[in-house]
Amino acid sequence: MAFRIDENKCVGCGGCAFTCLFDAINAANVDASLYVIDETKCVECSQCSRVCPNGAITAPDGYRRIKKVVIDPGKCRGCSVCARVCKASAPHGVIREPFEIDQEKCFKCGLCAKKCKLGAITVEYE
């Protein structure tokens, strides 16, 4: 599931598309008066819904907002997969040593946790 845009509330400002680092939001028509979310690209980071001035973007059923993303240094081997998939450059470190997540940069999408093959990244929900 992905976030959805209510056609009746969308004013076509484009703020959601500008904010989306995953290129999941694009104009649905030629005059860009309506936007749509590509469910195959949406990682449910909720950044779009935070910037929408009209509340046109809603979360899918059962969505839980992420509070914090943490790397367990005992499990992390410093492969850098998390850093390579993160559009915010929040995970950082030295290859072959445990990485850390800069909580100030992290916009809490959880993509790094989904991609970590070692299960070294956990997601805490609100």
Residue pairs with C-beta under 8 A, 6 or more apart in sequence:
1 39
1 44
1 60
1 61
1 62
1 63
2 24
2 37
2 38
2 39
2 42
2 44
2 60
3 37
3 42
3 44
3 46
3 48
3 49
3 57
3 58
3 59
3 60
4 37
4 57
4 58
4 60
5 16
5 25
5 34
5 35
5 36
5 37
5 56
5 57
6 56
6 57
6 58
7 34
8 56
9 54
9 55
9 56
10 34
10 35
10 54
10 56
11 33
11 53
11 54
11 56
12 27
12 31
12 32
12 33
12 34
12 35
13 53
14 27
14 32
14 35
15 51
15 52
15 53
16 25
16 35
16 48
16 49
16 51
16 52
16 57
17 25
17 26
17 27
17 35
19 47
19 48
19 50
19 51
20 47
20 48
21 45
21 47
21 87
21 88
22 41
22 42
22 43
22 45
22 87
23 38
23 41
24 37
24 38
24 41
24 42
24 43
25 35
25 36
25 37
25 38
25 48
26 35
26 36
26 38
27 34
27 35
27 36
28 34
28 35
28 36
37 48
37 57
43 109
43 110
43 111
44 59
44 60
44 63
44 109
44 110
45 107
45 108
45 109
45 110
45 111
46 59
46 63
46 65
46 108
47 107
47 109
48 57
49 55
49 57
49 58
49 59
59 65
64 125
64 126
65 108
65 125
65 126
66 108
66 109
66 110
66 123
66 124
66 125
66 126
67 108
67 124
67 125
67 126
68 103
68 108
68 123
68 124
69 90
69 101
69 106
69 108
69 110
69 112
69 113
69 121
69 122
69 123
69 124
70 101
70 121
70 122
70 124
71 82
71 91
71 98
71 99
71 100
71 101
71 120
71 121
72 120
72 121
72 122
73 98
73 100
74 98
75 118
75 119
75 120
76 98
76 99
76 118
76 120
76 121
77 96
77 98
77 118
77 120
78 93
78 94
78 95
78 96
78 97
78 98
78 99
79 95
79 117
79 118
80 91
80 93
80 95
80 99
81 112
81 115
81 116
81 117
82 91
82 99
82 101
82 112
82 115
82 116
82 121
83 89
83 91
83 92
83 93
83 99
85 111
85 112
85 115
86 106
86 111
86 112
88 105
88 106
88 107
89 102
89 105
90 101
90 102
90 103
90 105
90 106
90 107
90 112
91 99
91 100
91 101
91 102
91 112
92 99
92 100
92 101
92 102
93 99
93 100
98 120
101 112
101 121
110 123
112 121
113 121
113 122
113 123
